[in-house]
Amino acid sequence: MLLDPSVNATYIEDCEVCCNPIEVTTQFEDAQLIQFDAVPIEQ
């Protein structure tokens, strides 16, 4: 999964392997990742 350091947000992205949705939360500070969380969304 590629992360964009210009985006501090929670968003939904499909898994590259199984195509199920994942809720991704990122937080960057000075272009460095300081928080990352990925939670599968039940369908």
N, C-alpha and C positions, 0 to 999 in steps of 0.2 A: 504494500500500500504506500503510495506516495503522498506525502503531506505537504501542504502549501503553507509556508511560514507567514504569509500575509493574511491568513484566515484564522482568527481566534473565535471558534464557534462550535456548535453542535450541529451535525448534519447527518444525513442518511446516505450510505454508500452500499452498493451491492457487493457481496463477497466475490472475489475473483475466481474462486474454486466452485462454490455451490450456488452462487447467484442469489442467496438469501440476503435480506437487508440487514445492515449493521448500523447501529447508532454510534457515530464517532464524535468524540469530544477532544479538541486540541486547544492548547494554550501555549503561545510562544512569547518569549521576551527577548528582545534584541536578536531576533532571528534564530533563537535557540529554543528547542522544545523543552518546556518545563512541566507539562502535564499531557498525558494521552490516556484515553479510555475508549475501549471498543466493546460494545454490548450487543449480542445478537437480538434481533427483534423476532419474537415468536409470531408465526403465521398460522 
